[in-house]
Amino acid sequence: MTKKSYITTPIYYPNDIPHIGHAYTTIAADILSRWNKIRGNKVWFLTGTDEHGKKIEIAAKKKGKNPKEFVDKLIPKFKDAWKKLNIDYDKFIRTTDKYHEKNVKKILQKVYDKGDIYKGEYKGYYCTGCEAYYTKKDLIDNCCPIHKTKIEKLKEESYFFRLSKYQKKLLDLYKKNPEFISPKNKRQEIINRVKEGLNDLSISRSSFDWGIQLPFDKKHVTFVWFDALFNYYSGANGNWPADIHLIGKDILWFHTVYWPAFLFSVGIELPKKVFAHGWWTFDKEKISKSRGKVLNIDELISIAGVDSARYFLFRATPFGDDGDFSEKALIDRHNNELADKLGNLIQRVSSLIEKKGIEKTKNKLLKKLNIKKIEELFENYEFDKVLNEIFSFIDICNEYIQAKKPWETNDKKVLYELADSIKSVGILLWPFIPETSEKIAKQFGFKINFDEIEKPLKIIKIKKSDILFRKI
Ligand code: MSP
């Protein structure tokens, strides 16, 4: 039976054009999705935009536009960015899509009818940057712990979701299903906080109106996170439950506490896993338009091309950890690894085959590629280590040419072993650097499919390849 895999990215706030932080999760989802595809699995890959809420309303006002007009202009920028980065998603959901709004209203009504929503008064702190509520003790010098901006004190009539009621169920979930919160090192913090007790959650706002109206009280719009989280369900296209929600560590609480509690309340099956990655800084500064540096997608690509950018982000830092982005570090990896190791191997082997020819034999070199290990690493989202394995094998191939000197010996069998090894490298690198992999596949005449790794390369006429990565 073919396995199916439903993979999601967070839906991004379209209050500005996308930057490297957004690209990171989206490329990760693309890598995972392509990995599943080469394994012959069916994939449903969802991404999109989170368009309601105060943050968007404010951004629109600043430009003198109404919120819908404002976001309509930005959505093409997101789609365009993903296209440039070779993101092969299946569906792009917008929370202003009618089917989603209808779905959220239906769910709100259901939760209300069940008695999990009640009316009260909200008094507390709300950070518009996070679109989240904080208590006095969460604040640092009266500022948001994430955005470091002064925080609004709110007092308004609000509907509340009985989050407190789900404390035990949540703790049971984490216990029975330890993988639900990944990676492991982020789990305990959530469990500790939930153990401390949960306050009911304000899930409506009446002081502004850019949101989905509550079906049982038209004066209120839904809290943007209630609306946003259900995108995963609205956009599932029959693939629910999601196999994995890929997110940044800043929104882990929403995804591992609010989200499962909402689902418990409506009686919908839970997603299988939430994986939180780390944050990038840019030259050691926070990536933020207001308080640091930003790198948008065109800038990211202009440094050394799409594949080098994709490669760098997943090579430089373990996926769950924080990392620092610098142009120099990217260029170094582009030059020293993609150009000098991979590019050089392809050029040398193809040019030697063009000159000397090729002869089929058993590829003994392939034993040095630890495919089992690569599979395991992929299953654990250890992308940096996957690349490490592949590049160690590329080193082995480069050393093999040096040792065997086929340019002197005219040994066509050695050249076959190298070409067949390049096939495996090309297939395994496809999730990370699809454009380059496809060029290699065309050049050496193989299909990009995991099963092809075990099959001997069919001999076609191989010509000297163009330079794949020009040194910078
Ligand atoms: N709209 C919410 C998500 C709702 S999902 C139901 C949101 N949007 S966001 O646009 O602010 O951020 C989306 C994602 O980008 C988050 O996962 C966040 O972690 C990620 N990143 C934003 N800046 C980042 C870095 N500097 N580094 C890595 N990821 C970062 O939150």
Boltz pocket constraint, residues with backbone or C-beta under 6 A from the ligand:
constraints:
  - pocket:
      binder: B
      contacts: [[A, 9], [A, 10], [A, 11], [A, 12], [A, 13], [A, 20], [A, 21], [A, 22], [A, 24], [A, 25], [A, 50], [A, 129], [A, 225], [A, 228], [A, 229], [A, 231], [A, 246], [A, 247], [A, 248], [A, 249], [A, 250], [A, 251], [A, 277], [A, 278], [A, 279], [A, 280], [A, 281], [A, 287]]
      max_distance: 6.0
